[in-house]
Amino acid sequence: MDTLKPLQIDIVSDVVCPWCYIGKKRIEDALALASDVPVHVNWRPFFLNPWVPREGISRDEYLTAKFGSPEAYKGIAGRVVQAAAEEGLEYNSDRVKRQPNTMDCHRLIHWAEAWQATLGSLPKNGGKAAQMKQKLMELYFRDGGDLTSTDVLVQAAADIGMDADSVRKRLATDEDVDLISGHAQEASEKGISGVPTFVFAGKYAVSGAQPADQLARAIRQISAEINQAA
């Protein structure tokens, strides 16, 4: 199996997208189901709410702008909460008090990926970037954490082993803002308008938080195809 060409999987998603939270669990379950297939996972940015300012806004203001009122979202949230629970995830929508712009979250994920490279180890299923993304999602969906808070972001990075002082200093700059914006724009230009979207081998896109068994089937089929063509 070591001679198989690894399948590249680009996962386009946003930290505050509940279906991306669920989709992350499902793709990881799919990778476990197809564990004999070598893969290289890249986590790519998407801005679900690009209109939210960098400093964020109150959750009620956001829900009113997007759904008409906080009450209008409750019915929608119930379905997502149930879907999350079926995957063993917690979504406590009532705990979320502030809606963030996710630029800094995506910067952290990118930096975690770069940090992985300095460790001299190949990432397994997304490696440190996946850990960073999971931490941020759990903070937001499970704990109602304020992802507009530098202290919260720095602690999240420290929790996966990154240097807190370095992260704090970098967050105070515009480092990689243009890079992240460019990656998100690239996804948009490729026609990705809904997330999560899983792009296999750079050419096959699957949109939505599809069941793990279906994603595993796609992983096997596309891996077989690219290796036959190699």
DRENVO-486347 format. One record per atom (N, C-alpha, C): z negated, y negated, x; residue number from 1; atom name. Coordinates in steps of 0.05 Angstrom, whole numbers. Each point is the difference from the previous one (the first is absolute). Layout:
# residues N
NODE     pz     py     px resi name
NODE      Z      Y      X  NUM   CA
...
This chain:
# residues 230
NODE     pz     py     px resi name
NODE      0     24     16    1    N
NODE      0    -24    -16    1   CA
NODE      0    -25     17    1    C
NODE     -9      2     26    2    N
NODE     -1    -23     17    2   CA
NODE     27    -11      6    2    C
NODE     21     16     -4    3    N
NODE     27     -9      6    3   CA
NODE     12    -16    -23    3    C
NODE    -13     -1    -22    4    N
NODE     10    -15    -23    4   CA
NODE     -1    -30      6    4    C
NODE     20    -14     -8    5    N
NODE      0    -29      2    5   CA
NODE    -19    -11    -21    5    C
NODE    -19    -18      8    6    N
NODE    -19    -11    -19    6   CA
NODE     14    -16    -22    6    C
NODE    -10      2    -23    7    N
NODE     10    -15    -23    7   CA
NODE    -15    -27     -1    7    C
NODE     16    -22      1    8    N
NODE    -12    -26     -2    8   CA
NODE     -5     -7    -29    8    C
NODE    -25     -8     -6    9    N
NODE     -7     -8    -27    9   CA
NODE    -11    -29      1    9    C
NODE     15    -18    -12   10    N
NODE    -10    -28     -2   10   CA
NODE    -12     -4    -27   10    C
NODE    -25     -8     -1   11    N
NODE    -14     -4    -25   11   CA
NODE     -4    -29     -5   11    C
NODE     15    -11    -19   12    N
NODE     -1    -28     -7   12   CA
NODE    -20     -4    -23   12    C
NODE    -21    -15      6   13    N
NODE    -21     -3    -20   13   CA
NODE    -18    -24      5   13    C
NODE    -17     -7    -19   14    N
NODE    -18    -22      4   14   CA
NODE    -29     10     -5   14    C
NODE    -18    -13     14   15    N
NODE    -29      8      0   15   CA
NODE    -12     -3    -28   15    C
NODE      9    -20    -16   16    N
NODE    -12     -6    -26   16   CA
NODE     16     12    -23   16    C
NODE     19     18      6   17    N
NODE     16     13    -21   17   CA
NODE    -14     26     -7   17    C
NODE    -11      3    -25   18    N
NODE    -14     24     -7   18   CA
NODE     16     26      2   18    C
NODE     26     -2     -7   19    N
NODE     16     24      2   19   CA
NODE      6      7     29   19    C
NODE     -1    -20     18   20    N
NODE      2      6     29   20   CA
NODE    -25     14     10   20    C
NODE    -22     -7    -10   21    N
NODE    -26     14      6   21   CA
NODE      2     29     -8   21    C
NODE     10      5    -24   22    N
NODE      4     27    -10   22   CA
NODE     23     14     16   22    C
NODE     21    -15      5   23    N
NODE     23     11     15   23   CA
NODE     -7      8     28   23    C
NODE    -18    -14     12   24    N
NODE     -9      7     28   24   CA
NODE    -13     27      0   24    C
NODE    -17      5    -20   25    N
NODE    -14     26     -2   25   CA
NODE     21     22     -5   25    C
NODE     19     -6    -17   26    N
NODE     20     21     -7   26   CA
NODE     18      6     24   26    C
NODE      9    -20     15   27    N
NODE     17      7     23   27   CA
NODE    -16     15     21   27    C
NODE    -25     -7      3   28    N
NODE    -16     15     20   28   CA
NODE     -5     29     -9   28    C
NODE     -3      4    -26   29    N
NODE     -2     27    -11   29   CA
NODE     27     15      4   29    C
NODE     22    -15     -3   30    N
NODE     26     12      4   30   CA
NODE      4      8     29   30    C
NODE     -9    -16     18   31    N
NODE      3      6     29   31   CA
NODE    -17     25      7   31    C
NODE    -23      3    -14   32    N
NODE    -16     24      4   32   CA
NODE     14     25    -11   32    C
NODE     14     -4    -22   33    N
NODE     14     23    -12   33   CA
NODE     24      8     18   33    C
NODE     12    -19     14   34    N
NODE     23      5     17   34   CA
NODE     -9     -4     29   34    C
NODE    -23     10      7   35    N
NODE    -12     -5     26   35   CA
NODE     16     12     24   35    C
NODE     18     18     -6   36    N
NODE     17     12     21   36   CA
NODE     24    -18      7   36    C
NODE      4    -21    -16   37    N
NODE     23    -18      5   37   CA
NODE    -10    -24     17   37    C
NODE     11     -3     24   38    N
NODE     -8    -23     17   38   CA
NODE      9    -26    -12   38    C
NODE    -17    -20     -2   39    N
NODE      7    -26    -12   39   CA
NODE    -10    -22     18   39    C
NODE     12    -23     -4   40    N
NODE    -10    -25     12   40   CA
NODE     -2    -21    -22   40    C
NODE    -25     -8     -6   41    N
NODE     -5    -17    -23   41   CA
NODE     -3    -29      9   41    C
NODE     14    -18    -13   42    N
NODE     -3    -29      5   42   CA
NODE     -9    -13    -26   42    C
NODE    -21    -17      2   43    N
NODE     -9    -15    -23   43   CA
NODE     13    -28      1   43    C
NODE     15     -7    -21   44    N
NODE     15    -25      0   44   CA
NODE    -11    -19    -21   44    C
NODE      1    -26      5   45    N
NODE    -12    -19    -18   45   CA
NODE     17     -7    -24   45    C
NODE    -14     -7    -21   46    N
NODE     12    -10    -25   46   CA
NODE    -19    -19    -12   46    C
NODE     10    -22    -12   47    N
NODE    -18    -19    -13   47   CA
NODE      4      2    -30   47    C
NODE    -19     13    -13   48    N
NODE      1      4    -29   48   CA
NODE     -2    -27    -14   48    C
NODE    -16    -18     11   49    N
NODE     -4    -26    -12   49   CA
NODE      4    -22     21   49    C
NODE     25     -5      8   50    N
NODE      5    -19     22   50   CA
NODE     -8    -29     -7   50    C
NODE     -3     -5    -26   51    N
NODE     -7    -27     -9   51   CA
NODE    -30     -6      4   51    C
NODE    -16     20      5   52    N
NODE    -29     -5      4   52   CA
NODE     -3    -14     27   52    C
NODE    -15    -23      1   53    N
NODE     -3    -15     25   53   CA
NODE    -15     16     20   53    C
NODE      2     -8     26   54    N
NODE    -13     14     21   54   CA
NODE    -30      2     -3   54    C
NODE    -12    -20    -12   55    N
NODE    -29      1     -4   55   CA
NODE     -9     16    -25   55    C
NODE     20     10    -15   56    N
NODE     -6     16    -24   56   CA
NODE     -8    -17    -24   56    C
NODE     -3     13    -23   57    N
NODE     -9    -13    -24   57   CA
NODE    -20     18    -15   57    C
NODE    -13    -11    -20   58    N
NODE    -19     16    -15   58   CA
NODE     15     22    -14   58    C
NODE    -13     22     -4   59    N
NODE     12     23    -14   59   CA
NODE      8     -8    -29   59    C
NODE    -17    -14    -13   60    N
NODE      6     -8    -28   60   CA
NODE     25    -18     -1   60    C
NODE      2    -18     19   61    N
NODE     24    -18      1   61   CA
NODE     25     17      5   61    C
NODE     -3     20     17   62    N
NODE     23     17      6   62   CA
NODE      8     16    -25   62    C
NODE    -20     13    -13   63    N
NODE      6     17    -23   63   CA
NODE     12    -17    -23   63    C
NODE     -9    -25     -3   64    N
NODE     10    -17    -21   64   CA
NODE     29     -7      6   64    C
NODE      6     -6     26   65    N
NODE     28     -7      8   65   CA
NODE     19     23     -4   65    C
NODE    -10     24      7   66    N
NODE     18     24      0   66   CA
NODE      1     15    -26   66    C
NODE    -23      1    -14   67    N
NODE      0     17    -24   67   CA
NODE     -8    -16    -26   67    C
NODE     -5    -25      3   68    N
NODE     -7    -16    -23   68   CA
NODE    -30     -6     -3   68    C
NODE    -16     20      8   69    N
NODE    -29     -4     -1   69   CA
NODE    -13     25     14   69    C
NODE    -25     -3      9   70    N
NODE    -14     23     11   70   CA
NODE     -2     23    -19   70    C
NODE     -4     -7    -26   71    N
NODE     -3     21    -21   71   CA
NODE     26     16     -3   71    C
NODE     23    -14      3   72    N
NODE     26     14     -3   72   CA
NODE      4     21     21   72    C
NODE    -13     -4     23   73    N
NODE      3     20     22   73   CA
NODE    -16     25     -4   73    C
NODE    -21     -2    -16   74    N
NODE    -19     22     -3   74   CA
NODE     14     26     -9   74    C
NODE     19     -2    -19   75    N
NODE     14     23    -10   75   CA
NODE     17     12     22   75    C
NODE     14    -17     15   76    N
NODE     16      9     22   76   CA
NODE    -17     13     21   76    C
NODE    -23    -13      7   77    N
NODE    -17     11     20   77   CA
NODE    -11     27     -6   77    C
NODE     -5      5    -26   78    N
NODE    -11     26     -8   78   CA
NODE     18     23      8   78    C
NODE     25     -3     -3   79    N
NODE     19     21      7   79   CA
NODE      1      5     30   79    C
NODE     -2    -22     15   80    N
NODE      1      2     29   80   CA
NODE    -26     12     11   80    C
NODE    -22     -8    -12   81    N
NODE    -27     11      7   81   CA
NODE      0     30     -3   81    C
NODE     11      9    -23   82    N
NODE      1     29     -5   82   CA
NODE     18     15     20   82    C
NODE     23    -12      6   83    N
NODE     18     12     19   83   CA
NODE    -12      2     27   83    C
NODE    -15    -21      8   84    N
NODE    -14      0     25   84   CA
NODE    -21     22      1   84    C
NODE    -16      2    -21   85    N
NODE    -21     19     -2   85   CA
NODE     11     29      3   85    C
NODE     23      5    -11   86    N
NODE     13     26      2   86   CA
NODE      7      7     29   86    C
NODE      2    -20     17   87    N
NODE      5      5     28   87   CA
NODE    -25     -2     17   87    C
NODE    -23     -2    -14   88    N
NODE    -25     -2     14   88   CA
NODE     -6    -27     11   88    C
NODE     13    -21    -11   89    N
NODE     -4    -27      9   89   CA
NODE    -15    -17    -20   89    C
NODE    -14    -20     10   90    N
NODE    -14    -19    -18   90   CA
NODE     15    -26     -2   90    C
NODE      4     -9    -25   91    N
NODE     11    -27     -4   91   CA
NODE    -19    -14    -19   91    C
NODE    -17    -17     11   92    N
NODE    -19    -16    -16   92   CA
NODE     10    -28     -4   92    C
NODE     19     -3    -19   93    N
NODE     14    -26     -3   93   CA
NODE    -19    -22     -7   93    C
NODE    -23      6    -13   94    N
NODE    -18    -21     -7   94   CA
NODE    -15    -12     24   94    C
NODE      0     14     22   95    N
NODE    -14    -10     24   95   CA
NODE     17    -20     16   95    C
NODE     26     -1     -5   96    N
NODE     17    -18     15   96   CA
NODE     -3    -28    -11   96    C
NODE     -8    -19     16   97    N
NODE     -5    -27     -8   97   CA
NODE     20    -20     12   97    C
NODE     14      9     21   98    N
NODE     18    -19     13   98   CA
NODE     26     15      7   98    C
NODE     22    -13     -6   99    N
NODE     27     11      5   99   CA
NODE     10    -11     26   99    C
NODE      5     17     20  100    N
NODE      9    -10     26  100   CA
NODE     30     -2      3  100    C
NODE      8    -17     17  101    N
NODE     27      2     12  101   CA
NODE     -4     21     22  101    C
NODE     19     19      3  102    N
NODE     -5     23     17  102   CA
NODE     13     -3     28  102    C
NODE      9    -23      8  103    N
NODE     11     -4     26  103   CA
NODE    -19     10     22  103    C
NODE    -25     -9     -1  104    N
NODE    -19      8     21  104   CA
NODE     -5     30     -1  104    C
NODE      0     12    -23  105    N
NODE     -3     29     -2  105   CA
NODE     23     15     14  105    C
NODE     24    -10     -5  106    N
NODE     23     13     13  106   CA
NODE      0     -5     31  106    C
NODE    -10    -23      8  107    N
NODE     -3     -5     29  107   CA
NODE    -19     20     12  107    C
NODE    -23      5    -13  108    N
NODE    -19     20     10  108   CA
NODE     13     27      2  108    C
NODE     15      8    -20  109    N
NODE     13     26      1  109   CA
NODE     19      2     23  109    C
NODE     15    -21      4  110    N
NODE     19     -1     23  110   CA
NODE    -14      1     26  110    C
NODE    -22    -14      3  111    N
NODE    -16      0     24  111   CA
NODE    -12     27      5  111    C
NODE     -8     13    -21  112    N
NODE    -12     27      3  112   CA
NODE     21     20     10  112    C
NODE     25     -4     -9  113    N
NODE     22     17      9  113   CA
NODE      5     -5     30  113    C
NODE      0    -26      8  114    N
NODE      4     -7     28  114   CA
NODE    -23     11     17  114    C
NODE    -24     -2    -10  115    N
NODE    -23     10     14  115   CA
NODE      2     30      5  115    C
NODE     11     15    -20  116    N
NODE      4     28      3  116   CA
NODE     17      6     25  116    C
NODE     21    -17      4  117    N
NODE     18      5     22  117   CA
NODE    -15     -3     27  117    C
NODE    -19    -18      1  118    N
NODE    -15     -4     25  118   CA
NODE    -18     23      6  118    C
NODE     -6     16    -20  119    N
NODE    -18     23      4  119   CA
NODE     15     24     13  119    C
NODE     26     -3      0  120    N
NODE     16     21     13  120   CA
NODE      2     26    -17  120    C
NODE     -5     -3    -26  121    N
NODE      1     24    -17  121   CA
NODE     20     -5    -23  121    C
NODE     14     20     -8  122    N
NODE     19     -2    -22  122   CA
NODE    -16     -1    -26  122    C
NODE      8    -18    -19  123    N
NODE    -14     -1    -25  123   CA
NODE      5     24    -17  123    C
NODE    -21     10    -13  124    N
NODE      2     22    -19  124   CA
NODE      0    -11    -28  124    C
NODE     22      3    -14  125    N
NODE      2    -10    -28  125   CA
NODE     -6    -30     -2  125    C
NODE      9    -15     20  126    N
NODE     -3    -29     -1  126   CA
NODE    -23    -10     18  126    C
NODE    -17     19      9  127    N
NODE    -21     -7     20  127   CA
NODE    -18    -23     -8  127    C
NODE     -4    -18     20  128    N
NODE    -19    -22     -4  128   CA
NODE     10    -19    -22  128    C
NODE     26     -3     -3  129    N
NODE     10    -18    -21  129   CA
NODE     -8     11    -27  129    C
NODE      2     26     -4  130    N
NODE     -8     13    -25  130   CA
NODE    -30     -3     -5  130    C
NODE    -15      2     22  131    N
NODE    -29     -4     -3  131   CA
NODE     -7    -28     -9  131    C
NODE     14    -19     13  132    N
NODE     -5    -28     -7  132   CA
NODE      8     -6    -29  132    C
NODE     23     11     -8  133    N
NODE      8     -4    -28  133   CA
NODE    -19     12    -20  133    C
NODE     -9     24      7  134    N
NODE    -19     14    -18  134   CA
NODE    -26    -16     -2  134    C
NODE    -10    -10     22  135    N
NODE    -24    -16      0  135   CA
NODE      2    -24    -18  135    C
NODE     22    -15      3  136    N
NODE      5    -24    -16  136   CA
NODE      3      7    -29  136    C
NODE     14     21     -7  137    N
NODE      3      8    -28  137   CA
NODE    -27      8    -12  137    C
NODE    -16     15     15  138    N
NODE    -26      8    -11  138   CA
NODE    -18    -24     -4  138    C
NODE      1    -19     19  139    N
NODE    -16    -25     -4  139   CA
NODE      8    -14    -25  139    C
NODE     26     -2     -5  140    N
NODE     10    -15    -23  140   CA
NODE     -4     15    -26  140    C
NODE     11     24     -2  141    N
NODE      0     14    -26  141   CA
NODE    -27     13     -6  141    C
NODE    -13     11     19  142    N
NODE    -26     14     -5  142   CA
NODE    -24    -19      0  142    C
NODE      0    -18     20  143    N
NODE    -24    -16      4  143   CA
NODE      3    -29    -11  143    C
NODE     24     -8     -6  144    N
NODE      4    -28     -9  144   CA
NODE     -3    -20     23  144    C
NODE      5      9     24  145    N
NODE     -3    -17     24  145   CA
NODE     19    -23      0  145    C
NODE     -9    -22     12  146    N
NODE     16    -25      1  146   CA
NODE     18      1     25  146    C
NODE     25      7     -4  147    N
NODE     19      1     22  147   CA
NODE     10    -27     10  147    C
NODE    -10    -21    -12  148    N
NODE      5    -27     10  148   CA
NODE    -21     -8     21  148    C
NODE    -21     16      3  149    N
NODE    -22     -7     18  149   CA
NODE      6     11     28  149    C
NODE      0    -18     19  150    N
NODE      4      8     28  150   CA
NODE    -21     20      9  150    C
NODE    -25     -4     -9  151    N
NODE    -21     18      8  151   CA
NODE      5     29    -11  151    C
NODE     10      1    -24  152    N
NODE      6     27    -12  152   CA
NODE     22     13     15  152    C
NODE     21    -15      7  153    N
NODE     23     11     14  153   CA
NODE     -8      9     28  153    C
NODE    -16    -16     14  154    N
NODE     -8      7     27  154   CA
NODE    -18     25     -1  154    C
NODE    -17      2    -19  155    N
NODE    -17     24     -2  155   CA
NODE     16     25     -6  155    C
NODE     21     -3    -17  156    N
NODE     17     22     -6  156   CA
NODE     14     10     25  156    C
NODE     10    -19     16  157    N
NODE     13      8     25  157   CA
NODE    -20     13     19  157    C
NODE    -24    -11      2  158    N
NODE    -21     12     17  158   CA
NODE     -7     28     -9  158    C
NODE      1      5    -26  159    N
NODE     -8     26    -11  159   CA
NODE     19     22      9  159    C
NODE     25     -7      7  160    N
NODE     19     21      9  160   CA
NODE      2      0     31  160    C
NODE    -17    -17     13  161    N
NODE     -2      0     29  161   CA
NODE     13    -22     14  161    C
NODE     12    -19    -14  162    N
NODE     13    -23     13  162   CA
NODE    -21    -20     10  162    C
NODE      7    -16     19  163    N
NODE    -18    -20     12  163   CA
NODE     -4    -23    -19  163    C
NODE    -24     -4    -10  164    N
NODE     -5    -20    -21  164   CA
NODE      6    -29     10  164    C
NODE     -9     -6     24  165    N
NODE      4    -27     10  165   CA
NODE     30     -7      4  165    C
NODE     14     20     10  166    N
NODE     29     -4      3  166   CA
NODE     14     -4    -27  166    C
NODE     -7     16    -19  167    N
NODE     12     -2    -27  167   CA
NODE     -6    -27    -12  167    C
NODE    -25     -9      2  168    N
NODE     -8    -26    -11  168   CA
NODE     17    -23     12  168    C
NODE      4      1     26  169    N
NODE     15    -21     13  169   CA
NODE     30      1     -8  169    C
NODE     11     24     -3  170    N
NODE     28      3     -8  170   CA
NODE      4     -9    -29  170    C
NODE    -19      6    -17  171    N
NODE      3     -8    -28  171   CA
NODE      0    -31     -3  171    C
NODE    -13    -14     19  172    N
NODE     -1    -29     -1  172   CA
NODE     26    -13      8  172    C
NODE     19     16      9  173    N
NODE     26     -9      9  173   CA
NODE     22      8    -20  173    C
NODE     25     -7      6  174    N
NODE     22      9    -17  174   CA
NODE     15     23     13  174    C
NODE    -14     14     18  175    N
NODE     13     23     14  175   CA
NODE     11     20    -20  175    C
NODE     25      6      4  176    N
NODE     15     21    -15  176   CA
NODE      4     -7    -30  176    C
NODE     -6    -25     -8  177    N
NODE      6     -7    -28  177   CA
NODE     30      1     -5  177    C
NODE     16    -11     18  178    N
NODE     29      1     -3  178   CA
NODE     11     29      1  178    C
NODE    -12     16     17  179    N
NODE      8     28      2  179   CA
NODE     -4     15    -27  179    C
NODE    -24     -3    -11  180    N
NODE     -7     13    -25  180   CA
NODE     18    -10    -22  180    C
NODE      4    -27     -1  181    N
NODE     17    -11    -21  181   CA
NODE     28     11      2  181    C
NODE      9      3     25  182    N
NODE     27     11      5  182   CA
NODE      3     28    -10  182    C
NODE    -20     16      6  183    N
NODE      0     28     -9  183   CA
NODE      0      2    -31  183    C
NODE    -16    -17    -13  184    N
NODE      0      0    -29  184   CA
NODE     26     -9    -12  184    C
NODE     12    -20     13  185    N
NODE     26    -10     -9  185   CA
NODE     22     21      4  185    C
NODE     -2     15     21  186    N
NODE     19     22      5  186   CA
NODE     -1     21    -22  186    C
NODE    -24      6     -8  187    N
NODE     -3     20    -22  187   CA
NODE     13    -11    -26  187    C
NODE     -4    -26     -5  188    N
NODE     11    -12    -24  188   CA
NODE     31      0      2  188    C
NODE     10     -6     23  189    N
NODE     29     -1      4  189   CA
NODE     13     28     -3  189    C
NODE    -16     21      5  190    N
NODE     10     27     -4  190   CA
NODE     -3      9    -29  190    C
NODE     -9    -18    -18  191    N
NODE     -1      6    -28  191   CA
NODE    -27     11     -9  191    C
NODE    -20      0     17  192    N
NODE    -26     10     -8  192   CA
NODE    -15    -22    -15  192    C
NODE     -4      5    -26  193    N
NODE    -13    -21    -17  193   CA
NODE    -26     11    -12  193    C
NODE     -4     26      1  194    N
NODE    -24     12    -11  194   CA
NODE    -13     18     21  194    C
NODE    -26      2      0  195    N
NODE    -14     16     20  195   CA
NODE    -21     17    -14  195    C
NODE     -7     23     13  196    N
NODE      9      8     27  196   CA
NODE     29     10     -1  196    C
NODE     14     -3     23  197    N
NODE     26     12      4  197   CA
NODE     -1     16     26  197    C
NODE      8     25     -1  198    N
NODE      0     17     23  198   CA
NODE     29      3      9  198    C
NODE      6     -8     25  199    N
NODE     27      2     11  199   CA
NODE      0     22     21  199    C
NODE     16     20     -6  200    N
NODE      2     23     18  200   CA
NODE     25     -1     17  200    C
NODE     -4      3     26  201    N
NODE     23      0     19  201   CA
NODE     16    -25     -1  201    C
NODE    -12    -22     -9  202    N
NODE     13    -26      0  202   CA
NODE     22     -3    -22  202    C
NODE      3     20    -17  203    N
NODE     22     -2    -20  203   CA
NODE     -6     11    -28  203    C
NODE    -21     16     -3  204    N
NODE     -6     11    -26  204   CA
NODE    -26    -13    -10  204    C
NODE      2    -15    -22  205    N
NODE    -23    -14    -10  205   CA
NODE    -11     12    -26  205    C
NODE    -26      4     -1  206    N
NODE    -13     10    -24  206   CA
NODE    -20    -21     -8  206    C
NODE      3    -10    -24  207    N
NODE    -17    -22    -10  207   CA
NODE    -21     11    -18  207    C
NODE    -24    -12      2  208    N
NODE    -22      7    -18  208   CA
NODE    -19     21     12  208    C
NODE    -24      2    -11  209    N
NODE    -20     19     10  209   CA
NODE      5     27    -11  209    C
NODE     21     13     10  210    N
NODE      9     26     -9  210   CA
NODE    -21     22      6  210    C
NODE     -1     21    -15  211    N
NODE    -19     22      5  211   CA
NODE      4     11     28  211    C
NODE    -22     10     12  212    N
NODE      0     10     27  212   CA
NODE     20     23      4  212    C
NODE      2     18    -20  213    N
NODE     18     23      3  213   CA
NODE     30     -9      1  213    C
NODE      6    -21    -15  214    N
NODE     28    -10      1  214   CA
NODE      6    -14     26  214    C
NODE    -20    -15     10  215    N
NODE      4    -12     26  215   CA
NODE      2     20     23  215    C
NODE    -16     21     -2  216    N
NODE      1     22     20  216   CA
NODE     28     13     -1  216    C
NODE     10      4    -24  217    N
NODE     27     12     -2  217   CA
NODE     21    -17     13  217    C
NODE     -2    -27     -4  218    N
NODE     19    -19     12  218   CA
NODE     -3      1     30  218    C
NODE    -24      2     10  219    N
NODE     -5      1     29  219   CA
NODE     14     24     12  219    C
NODE     -3     23    -12  220    N
NODE     12     25     10  220   CA
NODE     31     -1     -2  220    C
NODE     10    -10    -22  221    N
NODE     29      0     -4  221   CA
NODE     14    -19     19  221    C
NODE    -12    -24      4  222    N
NODE     13    -20     17  222   CA
NODE     -3      8     29  222    C
NODE    -23     11      7  223    N
NODE     -4     10     28  223   CA
NODE     20     21      6  223    C
NODE      5     19    -18  224    N
NODE     19     21      4  224   CA
NODE     28    -12      4  224    C
NODE      6    -20    -16  225    N
NODE     27    -13      1  225   CA
NODE      4    -14     27  225    C
NODE    -19    -16      9  226    N
NODE      4    -14     25  226   CA
NODE      0     18     24  226    C
NODE    -14     23     -2  227    N
NODE      1     18     23  227   CA
NODE     25     17      0  227    C
NODE     11      5    -23  228    N
NODE     26     14     -1  228   CA
NODE     22    -17     11  228    C
NODE     -2    -26     -5  229    N
NODE     20    -19      9  229   CA
NODE     -2     -6     30  229    C
NODE    -24      5     11  230    N
NODE     -5     -7     28  230   CA
NODE     15     18     20  230    C
